[in-house]
Amino acid sequence: MIISASYRTDIPAFYGEWFEKRLEAGYCSVSNPYNNRQVRRVSLLPEDVDGFVFWTRNLGPFMGRLTRVAQFGRPFVVQQTVTGYPRALEPAAVGAAVAVRQIRAVAEAYGPKAAVWRYDPIIFSSLTPAEFHLENFESLASALEGSVDEVVISFAQVYRKAARNLDLAARNFGFTWMDPPDDVKLDLASKLVEVARRHGMSLSVCSQRKYIVPGAAAARCVDARRLAAVGGRRIRARLKGKRPECGCYEAVDIGEYDTCPAGCAFCYAVLRREMALRRRKSHDPGGDFLWGPGEEAAPAPESKGQMTLF
C-alpha cells in the first residue's frame, strides 16, 4: 500500500506533528469526503506500507521529520509545487528561492529521484500571462537543474469553488483571470517541454491528456516505479488513478478537504479560507483523524475524484 499525504491538504506544511504521531501509533483514521459517516482505519505499520508520497508547497516544517520517515524503512517521494506566483495568487506560499533550496536539500540527502517539481496549476491572469510563465519557468528550471529529473504541469480546471476563490482574489487585488483556448495552452506546453529538456528534466502533464504535446508524457504523480528506484526494492502496486485521465498507481490518501489554510486563490480543495483557518486552529495533533467526521461539516467536493490541492 502506498500512502499519499496528501493531495487534499498540505500535511508537510501544516500537519507534520499529526503525521509523525500517527506514524508512531501505527495507524490513522480517514473519513469519506462524500459521506463522513464512513470511516476507514489506515494502517501505517511498516509491514503494510510500501512507500509515501508527500505533496506540499512548503517542505520546511517537515524537513526534520523526513529523517524519521527514512528510519521507517520505506521509500518516499516529495511532490513539491514551486510556481513563484505573485502574492495575490499565493498569499502564504514561501518564496520560490526558499522552496528551491528545500528541494535541493531533499535531493542532496536522499537522491535526485526523491523529489519531483510541480509547476501547477498554471493560471492565466493579468498578473501571470503566457509570457510570465515562460520566463518564470525558465528561471525555476535553471535553479532546480540537477536536483530533479521531472517537472509536472497542469492547467487550472476552474470548477465553481476555484472560480469563487479566484473572483474574490481578483476583486481584492485588482487583477483579472481567464481560461484561454486550448491552442494557447498547447503552445505554452510545447515551449515548456523544451525549457525542461535544456535543464535535464522530462515534462509530464497531470490528468490532462489533450495537453500532452510531443516530448511530454502523462504524469504518474503516485509512481511505484519512482518509489522503487528511491528505495532499491520492488513495489507491488497497480495503476488505478483517482480521476479520469489520472495515471497514478493506487494509493490511500490520508488528508482531508477544507483544511489547508494557505489561501491560494486558485485552490480546488478549500471552499472558504476562513473555514480552513478555523479547522487548522482547532486541529488536534494527537487525534486519530486529521479532521474528525463529527466536527464542523463542509460541502462535499464538487466533482468526485477530480479535486486535488496540488
Backbone bond lengths (Angstrom), bond angles and torsions (degrees), N, CA, C in turn:
res aa  C-N    CA-C-N  psi(-1)  N-CA   C-N-CA  omega(-1)  CA-C   N-CA-C  phi
1 M - - - 1.460 - - 1.534 110.64 -
2 I 1.325 115.82 130.85 1.452 121.39 175.86 1.529 107.99 -98.37
3 I 1.312 116.71 134.00 1.458 122.40 179.67 1.528 109.47 -101.07
4 S 1.321 116.08 126.17 1.462 122.75 176.42 1.516 108.86 -102.41
5 A 1.347 116.51 125.98 1.465 120.52 -175.16 1.532 111.19 -140.07
6 S 1.269 120.39 85.07 1.447 127.00 -8.17 1.514 107.34 -154.91
7 Y 1.317 117.21 145.75 1.455 118.42 177.16 1.531 111.62 -81.42
8 R 1.334 117.72 -2.65 1.465 120.94 177.67 1.526 112.77 -94.17
9 T 1.323 116.75 -20.67 1.460 121.12 -178.56 1.518 108.26 -161.74
10 D 1.321 116.98 167.68 1.465 121.23 -176.96 1.530 109.24 -95.89
11 I 1.327 115.96 85.38 1.465 120.97 -179.19 1.525 111.54 -64.46
12 P 1.348 120.20 -47.19 1.474 118.53 -179.35 1.534 113.71 -58.69
13 A 1.317 118.04 -36.74 1.466 120.22 -177.36 1.518 112.71 -77.71
14 F 1.346 117.91 -35.90 1.466 119.99 -168.90 1.525 115.31 -123.51
15 Y 1.321 118.74 -18.83 1.464 120.07 -173.30 1.523 112.51 -131.97
16 G 1.324 116.54 32.60 1.458 120.64 -178.63 1.511 113.42 -64.98
17 E 1.335 117.24 -37.19 1.470 119.72 179.59 1.520 109.92 -63.67
18 W 1.327 116.43 -43.20 1.472 120.27 178.11 1.526 110.14 -60.01
19 F 1.330 117.17 -45.39 1.466 119.95 -178.99 1.528 110.38 -60.53
20 E 1.309 117.45 -44.90 1.459 119.60 -178.41 1.521 111.35 -63.64
21 K 1.334 116.45 -40.05 1.460 119.47 178.39 1.525 111.53 -65.63
22 R 1.330 116.73 -37.37 1.457 119.15 178.01 1.523 111.31 -69.32
23 L 1.328 116.61 -34.34 1.456 119.92 176.47 1.527 109.87 -63.42
24 E 1.315 116.29 -40.82 1.466 120.73 177.61 1.528 111.01 -66.49
25 A 1.331 117.02 -37.32 1.467 120.75 -179.53 1.522 112.00 -73.85
26 G 1.332 116.88 -25.37 1.447 120.56 178.55 1.515 114.86 90.74
27 Y 1.324 117.43 7.09 1.472 120.08 177.96 1.530 109.15 -166.84
28 C 1.327 115.19 164.51 1.457 121.43 167.53 1.519 107.53 -143.36
29 S 1.311 116.71 170.43 1.457 121.70 178.26 1.523 109.19 -120.40
30 V 1.332 115.85 141.03 1.463 122.18 -177.97 1.519 108.60 -133.92
31 S 1.330 115.81 133.29 1.460 119.59 177.44 1.519 110.19 -93.31
32 N 1.309 116.64 150.58 1.459 123.01 176.90 1.532 108.25 -68.33
33 P 1.349 119.06 123.75 1.463 119.69 -177.09 1.518 113.95 -66.43
34 Y 1.330 117.67 -14.21 1.462 121.53 179.92 1.521 111.99 -100.95
35 N 1.319 116.55 -12.86 1.453 121.91 176.73 1.516 107.19 -157.77
36 N 1.354 116.32 92.71 1.465 118.35 -170.66 1.517 113.86 -72.98
37 R 1.329 117.15 1.62 1.469 118.82 171.86 1.524 111.16 -81.63
38 Q 1.330 116.15 -14.85 1.455 120.64 175.85 1.528 108.65 -90.25
39 V 1.309 116.44 119.67 1.458 122.44 -174.16 1.517 109.69 -122.02
40 R 1.322 115.52 138.73 1.461 120.72 176.80 1.516 109.51 -118.73
41 R 1.300 115.84 131.95 1.466 121.10 172.65 1.530 106.99 -91.98
42 V 1.325 116.14 121.81 1.464 122.18 -175.38 1.521 109.08 -108.10
43 S 1.315 116.51 120.40 1.458 120.60 178.53 1.524 110.25 -70.59
44 L 1.314 115.74 136.14 1.462 122.21 173.24 1.525 110.38 -119.00
45 L 1.315 115.84 27.86 1.461 120.42 177.12 1.525 109.53 -80.41
46 P 1.321 117.98 146.23 1.472 120.49 -178.05 1.523 113.80 -54.48
47 E 1.317 116.92 -35.41 1.468 118.52 -178.08 1.530 112.68 -72.01
48 D 1.335 117.49 -14.15 1.468 121.09 -178.87 1.517 113.27 -106.48
49 V 1.306 117.67 -11.19 1.471 121.82 -175.13 1.526 109.54 -110.05
50 D 1.323 116.10 128.94 1.468 121.33 176.92 1.524 112.25 -93.41
51 G 1.321 116.86 -26.84 1.457 120.27 -179.22 1.518 111.10 175.68
52 F 1.323 115.56 172.97 1.460 122.01 -177.98 1.522 109.81 -126.21
53 V 1.313 115.75 144.73 1.456 121.77 167.71 1.521 107.23 -120.68
54 F 1.323 116.50 120.16 1.456 122.24 178.62 1.525 109.26 -103.76
55 W 1.331 116.13 135.35 1.461 122.97 -179.81 1.528 107.64 -117.09
56 T 1.323 117.73 129.95 1.459 118.60 -176.02 1.519 111.77 -161.86
57 R 1.326 114.72 160.83 1.453 122.52 167.71 1.527 111.04 -109.16
58 N 1.318 115.91 -7.38 1.462 120.19 -179.49 1.522 108.88 -151.70
59 L 1.319 116.26 99.95 1.466 120.80 -177.42 1.521 112.01 -83.11
60 G 1.332 117.37 -10.61 1.462 120.78 -173.57 1.519 115.11 -49.10
61 P 1.350 119.76 -52.79 1.466 120.09 -178.11 1.523 113.87 -63.85
62 F 1.330 116.57 -16.78 1.459 121.22 -174.89 1.519 112.49 -103.94
63 M 1.329 116.78 -6.69 1.458 119.74 -171.50 1.528 112.61 -56.63
64 G 1.328 116.75 -44.39 1.457 119.52 178.76 1.510 113.00 -65.05
65 R 1.327 116.46 -31.07 1.458 120.19 -178.38 1.521 112.38 -74.60
66 L 1.324 117.74 -17.96 1.466 119.56 176.10 1.525 110.82 -61.73
67 T 1.324 117.05 -30.16 1.465 120.29 176.02 1.521 110.12 -61.58
68 R 1.331 115.56 -42.33 1.465 120.32 177.93 1.527 110.35 -64.13
69 V 1.325 117.20 -40.78 1.463 120.39 178.85 1.529 109.90 -64.66
70 A 1.328 116.75 -41.65 1.468 120.29 178.77 1.528 110.47 -61.68
71 Q 1.319 117.93 -38.30 1.459 122.03 178.67 1.521 112.04 -68.33
72 F 1.332 116.21 -21.11 1.460 122.06 178.24 1.526 110.88 -63.24
73 G 1.334 115.84 -24.14 1.460 120.10 174.41 1.504 115.23 90.00
74 R 1.333 116.83 15.60 1.452 120.63 177.11 1.531 108.68 -127.11
75 P 1.324 118.55 144.31 1.457 120.67 -176.16 1.532 112.02 -70.45
76 F 1.316 114.95 158.19 1.463 120.11 175.14 1.519 109.37 -139.86
77 V 1.319 114.57 155.70 1.460 122.85 173.50 1.514 107.83 -129.19
78 V 1.319 116.24 136.70 1.460 122.13 176.58 1.519 108.78 -102.05
79 Q 1.313 116.41 120.21 1.462 122.80 172.31 1.531 106.41 -98.71
80 Q 1.326 116.73 101.46 1.469 119.39 -174.34 1.524 110.99 -112.01
81 T 1.312 115.32 125.27 1.458 122.13 177.74 1.522 109.91 -84.66
82 V 1.313 115.01 124.48 1.467 121.97 174.19 1.523 106.68 -133.65
83 T 1.329 116.13 111.69 1.459 120.41 -178.13 1.519 113.45 -118.23
84 G 1.329 117.59 -25.59 1.457 119.18 -178.17 1.519 113.57 64.65
85 Y 1.331 116.84 29.95 1.465 120.63 179.99 1.532 111.25 -72.29
86 P 1.322 117.50 159.07 1.467 120.79 175.18 1.527 111.58 -62.43
87 R 1.331 116.25 157.18 1.463 121.42 -178.25 1.521 112.56 -60.39
88 A 1.305 117.90 -27.08 1.464 119.83 178.10 1.523 111.43 -60.54
89 L 1.322 117.27 -27.77 1.460 121.93 178.76 1.515 112.99 -97.19
90 E 1.322 117.44 -35.93 1.469 122.40 -179.60 1.521 109.01 -129.14
91 P 1.333 118.48 78.61 1.469 120.95 -171.94 1.518 115.01 -65.55
92 A 1.327 118.12 -26.04 1.464 120.21 -174.61 1.519 113.64 -115.25
93 A 1.322 117.61 5.63 1.466 119.72 -177.90 1.524 110.76 -70.65
94 V 1.323 116.33 145.22 1.466 119.25 173.71 1.525 108.33 -68.45
95 G 1.307 117.03 155.99 1.448 120.35 178.85 1.512 111.93 -60.26
96 A 1.321 115.80 152.14 1.461 120.39 -177.44 1.520 111.86 -58.71
97 A 1.328 117.02 -38.92 1.461 120.14 -178.95 1.528 110.88 -63.14
98 V 1.333 116.50 -38.58 1.466 120.95 178.10 1.522 110.20 -66.04
99 A 1.337 116.93 -46.23 1.463 120.79 -179.92 1.523 111.32 -62.72
100 V 1.320 116.89 -38.49 1.467 120.28 177.47 1.521 110.37 -61.73
101 R 1.322 116.98 -42.85 1.474 120.27 178.42 1.528 111.05 -62.53
102 Q 1.326 116.98 -36.03 1.462 120.08 178.66 1.533 110.99 -64.24
103 I 1.316 116.36 -44.72 1.469 119.74 178.78 1.520 110.65 -64.24
104 R 1.313 116.94 -42.61 1.462 120.25 -179.51 1.537 110.18 -63.44
105 A 1.331 116.76 -35.77 1.466 120.28 178.30 1.525 110.96 -65.60
106 V 1.336 117.26 -39.66 1.467 120.61 177.00 1.524 110.22 -62.65
107 A 1.329 116.20 -45.38 1.471 120.17 -179.39 1.521 111.55 -62.51
108 E 1.327 116.74 -40.57 1.465 120.24 -179.52 1.524 111.26 -67.05
109 A 1.336 116.69 -37.09 1.464 119.92 -176.48 1.526 113.08 -83.95
110 Y 1.339 116.58 -34.65 1.465 119.21 -170.31 1.525 113.53 -125.76
111 G 1.315 118.27 0.49 1.456 121.45 177.33 1.519 112.68 100.97
112 P 1.333 117.78 155.12 1.460 121.71 -174.86 1.520 114.87 -69.40
113 K 1.327 117.72 -11.77 1.461 120.25 175.76 1.528 112.26 -82.69
114 A 1.323 117.08 -11.46 1.463 120.83 -172.93 1.519 113.45 -81.85
115 A 1.325 117.99 -9.80 1.458 120.44 -179.03 1.524 110.00 -131.73
116 V 1.317 115.90 142.11 1.456 123.33 174.44 1.522 107.16 -126.23
117 W 1.322 115.50 132.45 1.468 120.61 177.26 1.526 109.23 -86.69
118 R 1.332 115.53 132.07 1.465 121.70 174.19 1.526 109.08 -111.74
119 Y 1.311 115.73 125.39 1.458 121.12 171.24 1.522 105.77 -113.21
120 D 1.334 114.24 79.29 1.457 118.65 -175.43 1.516 111.07 -162.92
121 P 1.352 115.78 155.84 1.457 125.91 -5.70 1.523 110.87 -77.39
122 I 1.319 116.16 151.30 1.461 120.91 176.98 1.524 107.97 -81.53
123 I 1.324 115.83 118.00 1.459 123.55 -178.33 1.520 109.04 -105.00
124 F 1.314 116.37 128.71 1.463 120.86 173.76 1.524 108.55 -98.49
125 S 1.314 115.77 121.47 1.460 120.96 -178.88 1.516 108.89 -151.68
126 S 1.336 115.20 174.72 1.461 118.70 176.46 1.520 111.05 -66.09
127 L 1.338 117.39 -20.42 1.465 122.10 175.96 1.524 111.71 -87.53
128 T 1.326 116.23 -26.58 1.477 121.07 -174.01 1.526 110.87 -134.21
129 P 1.335 117.91 65.28 1.464 119.61 175.57 1.521 110.89 -71.08
130 A 1.307 116.83 178.49 1.468 121.19 -177.47 1.521 111.27 -57.14
131 E 1.332 116.89 -38.22 1.468 120.17 -179.20 1.525 111.14 -64.10
132 F 1.326 116.90 -37.25 1.465 120.59 175.96 1.517 110.16 -59.97
133 H 1.334 116.78 -47.96 1.459 120.10 -176.18 1.528 111.49 -61.90
134 L 1.308 117.09 -40.30 1.461 119.47 -178.26 1.527 110.86 -65.17
135 E 1.313 117.21 -45.23 1.467 120.98 -179.90 1.523 111.20 -69.50
136 N 1.322 116.20 -42.88 1.458 121.78 -178.55 1.528 110.97 -65.25
137 F 1.324 116.49 -44.42 1.464 121.65 179.06 1.521 110.88 -61.73
138 E 1.302 116.95 -41.89 1.469 121.44 177.63 1.523 110.87 -59.07
139 S 1.329 116.66 -45.19 1.467 120.98 -179.38 1.529 111.44 -63.46
140 L 1.324 116.74 -44.60 1.461 120.48 -178.95 1.532 111.22 -69.07
141 A 1.319 116.54 -41.25 1.467 119.80 179.13 1.520 110.76 -61.87
142 S 1.315 116.66 -39.36 1.462 120.44 177.80 1.524 110.75 -62.91
143 A 1.336 116.49 -42.14 1.467 120.76 -179.01 1.518 112.35 -68.18
144 L 1.336 117.04 -28.92 1.468 121.38 -176.17 1.524 113.33 -97.25
145 E 1.308 117.67 -1.54 1.457 120.87 -178.30 1.528 111.20 -55.63
146 G 1.315 115.74 131.32 1.454 121.24 -179.76 1.513 114.46 90.36
147 S 1.341 117.47 -13.94 1.463 120.81 -179.00 1.521 113.14 -102.13
148 V 1.326 116.95 -23.32 1.466 121.30 177.99 1.523 108.31 -135.79
149 D 1.319 115.93 154.27 1.458 119.21 177.01 1.524 112.24 -115.38
150 E 1.350 116.18 3.64 1.464 120.03 179.76 1.514 110.15 -146.53
151 V 1.331 115.62 141.27 1.454 121.89 170.45 1.523 107.45 -124.81
152 V 1.329 115.26 135.38 1.460 122.14 -179.62 1.523 108.72 -107.37
153 I 1.324 116.18 131.35 1.458 119.96 175.38 1.525 109.71 -121.45
154 S 1.315 115.59 160.54 1.460 122.65 166.47 1.516 106.74 -156.26
155 F 1.302 115.66 157.17 1.457 121.27 176.24 1.524 108.57 -101.21
156 A 1.315 116.10 139.53 1.461 120.99 -174.08 1.526 111.23 -55.15
157 Q 1.320 115.71 129.89 1.459 122.43 170.82 1.527 105.98 -101.27
158 V 1.307 115.66 106.65 1.467 119.50 -167.88 1.523 109.78 -89.27
159 Y 1.337 115.37 84.69 1.449 121.46 172.00 1.528 109.26 -71.55
160 R 1.335 116.57 173.77 1.473 119.89 -177.11 1.515 112.13 -56.71
161 K 1.326 115.74 -41.69 1.461 119.56 -177.75 1.527 110.29 -63.24
162 A 1.324 117.20 -46.13 1.458 120.71 179.56 1.524 111.06 -66.72
163 A 1.335 117.09 -39.63 1.466 120.40 179.02 1.522 110.57 -62.74
164 R 1.315 116.68 -39.70 1.466 120.66 178.20 1.526 110.74 -61.60
165 N 1.314 116.35 -45.51 1.465 119.88 -179.66 1.522 111.94 -67.54
166 L 1.334 116.83 -40.23 1.462 120.51 178.21 1.524 111.34 -65.19
167 D 1.309 117.57 -42.32 1.466 120.86 178.87 1.522 110.89 -61.42
168 L 1.315 116.37 -41.52 1.465 120.21 179.29 1.526 110.75 -63.27
169 A 1.334 116.91 -47.21 1.461 120.35 179.14 1.527 111.10 -63.39
170 A 1.325 116.88 -39.15 1.464 120.37 -179.92 1.521 111.13 -62.40
171 R 1.328 116.52 -41.16 1.472 119.21 177.37 1.516 111.12 -66.11
172 N 1.334 116.68 -41.04 1.462 120.42 -176.28 1.518 113.03 -71.41
173 F 1.334 117.38 -32.95 1.465 120.87 -172.61 1.528 114.01 -114.86
174 G 1.328 117.16 1.00 1.441 120.23 171.80 1.516 115.58 70.57
175 F 1.318 117.25 43.65 1.460 120.47 174.23 1.525 109.27 -127.28
176 T 1.304 116.15 170.96 1.463 121.36 175.39 1.521 108.83 -121.23
177 W 1.309 117.16 152.38 1.462 121.32 176.31 1.521 108.50 -127.95
178 M 1.301 115.81 158.96 1.451 120.51 -178.44 1.524 110.58 -150.26
179 D 1.318 115.31 161.66 1.460 121.97 174.45 1.518 106.83 -116.72
180 P 1.334 117.99 94.71 1.463 120.63 -172.38 1.525 111.84 -72.05
181 P 1.333 117.13 166.56 1.468 120.45 178.66 1.522 111.63 -66.19
182 D 1.310 115.22 164.07 1.457 120.99 -174.56 1.523 113.33 -60.76
183 D 1.330 117.36 -31.87 1.459 117.32 -177.64 1.520 112.02 -64.49
184 V 1.343 117.59 -31.02 1.461 121.29 176.13 1.527 109.82 -67.22
185 K 1.318 116.82 -42.83 1.457 121.16 -179.24 1.533 111.19 -68.14
186 L 1.309 116.06 -41.39 1.458 119.57 179.27 1.521 111.51 -64.79
187 D 1.323 116.45 -38.91 1.463 119.93 177.98 1.528 110.44 -63.29
188 L 1.333 116.43 -44.96 1.466 119.47 179.29 1.525 110.39 -64.99
189 A 1.325 118.13 -43.30 1.464 121.07 179.96 1.522 110.77 -58.60
190 S 1.330 117.91 -41.46 1.467 121.47 179.68 1.522 110.97 -62.41
191 K 1.307 116.64 -39.50 1.462 120.47 179.47 1.529 111.37 -70.64
192 L 1.322 116.32 -37.67 1.471 119.56 179.69 1.529 111.36 -67.98
193 V 1.325 116.77 -34.15 1.471 120.31 176.14 1.523 110.01 -57.08
194 E 1.315 116.71 -44.98 1.465 120.69 -177.98 1.522 111.39 -68.41
195 V 1.328 117.12 -38.82 1.474 120.21 177.13 1.521 109.65 -62.20
196 A 1.329 116.55 -47.62 1.464 120.62 -179.97 1.523 110.83 -58.89
197 R 1.325 116.58 -44.48 1.466 120.49 -178.76 1.522 110.96 -60.36
198 R 1.326 117.61 -41.93 1.476 120.58 -179.75 1.521 111.97 -61.98
199 H 1.322 116.56 -24.42 1.467 120.27 -177.96 1.529 111.92 -106.73
200 G 1.342 116.49 21.39 1.457 121.02 172.09 1.507 115.46 76.01
201 M 1.337 117.64 25.89 1.459 121.25 -178.11 1.516 110.60 -123.16
202 S 1.320 116.14 146.72 1.460 120.79 166.31 1.524 107.37 -88.32
203 L 1.317 115.68 153.46 1.467 120.46 177.60 1.510 109.14 -115.30
204 S 1.334 116.27 131.01 1.457 121.22 177.57 1.516 109.48 -125.44
205 V 1.318 115.29 156.13 1.461 122.32 -174.97 1.524 108.70 -116.16
206 C 1.310 116.47 127.44 1.465 122.09 -173.76 1.527 111.22 -87.96
207 S 1.332 115.72 111.88 1.471 123.57 169.27 1.523 114.69 59.26
208 Q 1.322 117.57 24.60 1.465 121.06 179.30 1.533 108.70 -138.50
209 R 1.300 116.31 77.58 1.455 120.55 -171.58 1.522 113.05 -64.11
210 K 1.317 118.16 -25.71 1.462 118.96 -178.63 1.526 112.60 -69.68
211 Y 1.343 116.63 -11.97 1.466 119.95 177.84 1.530 112.36 -103.69
212 I 1.324 116.96 11.31 1.465 120.12 176.36 1.528 108.02 -80.53
213 V 1.301 115.52 97.38 1.466 122.21 -178.57 1.525 108.88 -87.55
214 P 1.338 117.98 166.23 1.466 119.58 176.84 1.529 111.91 -52.75
215 G 1.327 114.72 132.27 1.463 120.30 -177.64 1.510 113.98 95.82
216 A 1.346 117.47 -14.99 1.467 121.84 178.02 1.524 109.59 -101.52
217 A 1.325 116.30 171.16 1.459 122.11 179.25 1.516 109.06 -141.30
218 A 1.330 116.22 167.41 1.457 121.22 174.04 1.533 108.78 -74.95
219 A 1.313 115.79 132.41 1.470 120.20 -178.27 1.519 111.44 -73.58
220 R 1.323 114.68 144.33 1.458 122.36 168.51 1.521 106.12 -123.24
221 C 1.320 115.09 85.33 1.466 119.74 -173.37 1.523 111.52 -66.34
222 V 1.320 116.58 -38.63 1.466 121.38 167.93 1.520 105.54 -96.49
223 D 1.316 116.11 103.04 1.457 121.08 -168.57 1.526 110.53 -123.31
224 A 1.326 115.65 106.87 1.467 120.22 179.78 1.527 111.23 -62.49
225 R 1.327 117.00 -30.96 1.467 120.11 179.68 1.523 111.22 -67.23
226 R 1.319 116.62 -41.96 1.467 119.72 179.06 1.523 110.23 -67.80
227 L 1.330 116.88 -41.82 1.459 119.61 177.08 1.524 110.98 -60.76
228 A 1.324 116.52 -39.66 1.468 120.11 178.64 1.523 110.93 -64.35
229 A 1.327 116.86 -38.84 1.462 120.24 178.71 1.523 111.33 -66.55
230 V 1.328 116.73 -37.14 1.469 120.58 178.65 1.522 110.27 -68.44
231 G 1.338 116.29 -43.56 1.457 120.47 -174.14 1.511 114.97 -89.48
232 G 1.331 117.19 -13.03 1.453 119.53 -178.77 1.508 113.57 67.76
233 R 1.312 116.27 29.48 1.461 120.41 179.80 1.520 108.82 -148.49
234 R 1.331 116.03 150.17 1.454 120.97 -179.18 1.522 110.26 -69.52
235 I 1.329 116.12 141.12 1.457 121.37 176.65 1.523 108.27 -120.29
236 R 1.314 115.88 123.38 1.460 120.89 179.22 1.527 108.76 -87.14
237 A 1.311 116.56 114.42 1.459 121.60 178.15 1.519 108.30 -156.14
238 R 1.302 116.13 153.89 1.460 120.41 179.56 1.521 109.81 -110.34
239 L 1.316 115.07 152.38 1.453 120.23 175.10 1.523 108.87 -71.16
240 K 1.333 115.44 121.12 1.465 119.87 -179.88 1.516 107.57 -159.26
241 G 1.335 116.53 88.30 1.454 120.81 -178.72 1.514 112.74 -67.07
242 K 1.325 115.20 158.19 1.459 121.46 -179.36 1.522 112.86 -85.16
243 R 1.325 118.14 -13.62 1.452 121.28 -176.59 1.520 108.53 -151.99
244 P 1.328 118.35 168.48 1.464 119.94 179.99 1.524 111.89 -55.60
245 E 1.310 115.35 136.30 1.466 123.74 178.08 1.522 113.88 70.40
246 C 1.325 117.94 7.54 1.468 121.18 176.65 1.522 108.66 -78.26
247 G 1.326 116.93 130.26 1.454 121.57 -177.57 1.508 114.54 -99.95
248 C 1.326 117.99 15.15 1.462 121.46 -173.66 1.523 112.96 -74.96
249 Y 1.324 114.38 157.53 1.452 121.60 167.49 1.536 108.61 -78.96
250 E 1.308 115.05 159.16 1.466 120.18 -177.11 1.521 110.56 -63.44
251 A 1.326 115.49 137.41 1.459 121.62 179.03 1.522 109.18 -150.78
252 V 1.307 115.62 163.41 1.463 121.86 174.98 1.527 107.22 -111.04
253 D 1.330 116.08 120.26 1.461 120.06 179.22 1.523 109.62 -91.24
254 I 1.332 115.92 133.98 1.465 120.03 -174.60 1.525 112.40 -110.13
255 G 1.328 117.40 14.07 1.455 120.45 179.09 1.524 112.31 -91.46
256 E 1.331 115.26 -179.41 1.459 122.58 177.95 1.526 108.86 -134.90
257 Y 1.324 116.46 140.32 1.456 120.56 174.93 1.527 110.68 -67.09
258 D 1.331 115.76 161.29 1.467 123.51 174.96 1.519 112.35 59.57
259 T 1.339 116.08 35.81 1.464 119.75 177.87 1.527 113.01 -126.52
260 C 1.340 118.51 -5.38 1.467 119.72 179.61 1.519 109.33 -88.77
261 P 1.343 118.89 117.97 1.460 121.47 -176.30 1.524 114.60 -89.53
262 A 1.337 118.14 8.94 1.461 120.12 -173.30 1.525 113.23 -64.42
263 G 1.328 117.60 -30.51 1.454 120.39 173.61 1.507 115.88 78.76
264 C 1.338 119.13 26.32 1.462 120.34 177.38 1.528 109.67 -60.82
265 A 1.327 115.59 135.10 1.461 120.33 -173.01 1.514 112.95 -64.36
266 F 1.315 117.52 -23.42 1.461 121.95 -175.08 1.524 112.46 -102.73
267 C 1.315 117.77 12.82 1.464 121.41 -171.14 1.522 111.93 -61.62
268 Y 1.341 115.43 132.58 1.457 122.09 176.60 1.534 111.70 -87.38
269 A 1.305 116.80 -22.15 1.461 120.72 -163.65 1.522 114.22 -107.09
270 V 1.313 117.66 4.11 1.461 121.71 179.15 1.521 108.64 -130.66
271 L 1.327 116.00 123.50 1.464 120.27 179.35 1.522 110.53 -71.25
272 R 1.337 116.01 -52.56 1.471 121.40 179.56 1.520 108.65 -137.99
273 R 1.316 116.61 133.49 1.454 119.88 -178.61 1.526 111.21 -61.59
274 E 1.336 117.23 -33.97 1.464 120.40 -179.20 1.527 110.78 -58.91
275 M 1.323 115.93 -40.06 1.463 119.84 177.46 1.521 110.86 -63.34
276 A 1.343 116.53 -45.54 1.465 119.99 -179.88 1.523 111.37 -63.35
277 L 1.319 117.22 -38.24 1.468 120.49 178.33 1.523 110.90 -64.62
278 R 1.338 117.18 -41.52 1.470 120.16 177.70 1.521 110.59 -62.68
279 R 1.319 115.52 -42.93 1.460 119.15 -178.85 1.523 111.31 -66.60
280 R 1.314 116.35 -40.15 1.472 119.65 177.37 1.520 110.24 -61.67
281 K 1.323 117.63 -41.49 1.466 121.74 -177.85 1.524 111.97 -66.62
282 S 1.330 116.82 -36.41 1.464 119.79 -177.17 1.529 112.95 -96.79
283 H 1.315 116.56 4.06 1.470 121.11 179.41 1.525 110.90 -60.14
284 D 1.333 115.63 138.95 1.470 122.47 177.77 1.526 108.54 -104.15
285 P 1.337 118.38 106.48 1.466 119.84 -178.82 1.517 113.56 -66.14
286 G 1.335 117.01 -12.91 1.457 119.92 178.35 1.514 113.57 -98.17
287 G 1.318 117.36 0.90 1.452 120.80 -175.84 1.521 113.39 -81.59
288 D 1.317 115.98 161.50 1.467 121.12 177.42 1.529 110.95 -66.80
289 F 1.332 116.13 -38.35 1.455 122.77 -177.50 1.522 110.55 -97.92
290 L 1.319 116.14 146.01 1.455 118.13 167.46 1.522 108.99 -64.65
291 W 1.325 115.53 -39.84 1.464 121.21 172.23 1.508 107.18 -146.34
292 G 1.331 116.94 122.50 1.449 121.40 -170.14 1.516 114.40 -75.58
293 P 1.335 117.24 151.53 1.468 121.32 -177.61 1.512 114.00 -69.72
294 G 1.321 118.14 -19.45 1.458 120.22 -179.17 1.509 113.23 -91.36
295 E 1.325 117.20 4.31 1.456 120.27 -175.41 1.526 110.24 -97.18
296 E 1.311 116.90 -165.81 1.464 121.93 -173.13 1.523 111.67 -48.05
297 A 1.307 116.65 122.64 1.452 120.91 -177.80 1.518 110.84 -77.72
298 A 1.321 115.60 152.71 1.460 121.50 176.53 1.517 108.39 -136.79
299 P 1.332 117.68 153.80 1.464 119.27 177.41 1.518 111.06 -59.28
300 A 1.314 116.32 147.35 1.464 120.33 177.64 1.516 109.95 -68.05
301 P 1.334 117.97 156.69 1.465 120.60 175.42 1.518 111.08 -53.88
302 E 1.340 115.62 147.08 1.455 120.64 -174.07 1.514 113.34 -69.30
303 S 1.331 117.53 -34.60 1.461 121.34 -173.78 1.511 108.36 -135.05
304 K 1.302 116.88 107.30 1.458 121.13 -171.37 1.516 111.28 -55.27
305 G 1.327 115.09 126.33 1.451 120.83 175.16 1.506 114.87 82.43
306 Q 1.335 119.66 -2.54 1.454 120.19 -174.12 1.517 113.98 -105.26
307 M 1.318 118.71 -16.96 1.444 119.54 -174.06 1.516 111.75 -90.04
308 T 1.304 116.51 125.16 1.451 121.83 171.00 1.497 108.43 -134.34
309 L 1.314 115.40 149.56 1.453 119.71 179.75 1.517 110.80 -74.07
310 F 1.344 117.39 -30.42 1.461 120.92 -173.63 1.521 109.65 -106.77
